[in-house]
Amino acid sequence: MGDNSEILDLNEYAWIREAHPEVLLMNDLYERHSKEVNNFNHLQLLVYANCNRFISMHGGTAAFASYFEGINIILSDPGNGMEHHFKEFETIFPQLSGAKILHAKNREEVLQYVNLHY
């Protein structure tokens, strides 16, 4: 079942595989283990349970990554998403697990947070 979000095909998976073969993609993991897990979300939870550092986008991935302790850098433009209106980066997300939430408003801030905390 989908949501109301537009899905854009950026061909990023092919680019990542080509430019960074050392990166393990969640979609590839799912293809490899789809018979052993209930669904993609189940796989994400299994992987995330073994992590303590996350980089996510606002929305569902940010919420999922915030269910686990550690640090979650969330990239989100203040002009997009209801997360800003309700101040979810300061209220709801940290309460999910006690994770430290770092709100990056652009790519440069993501890199600054990575250099400081990872």
Buried (B, 14 or more C-beta within 10 A) or exposed (E): EEEEEEEEEEEEEEEBEEEEEEEEEEEEBBEEEEEEBEEEEEBBBEEBEEEEEBBBBBBEBBBBBBBBEBBBBBBBEEEEBEBBEEEBBEEBBBEBEEBEBBBBBEEEBBEBBBEEEE
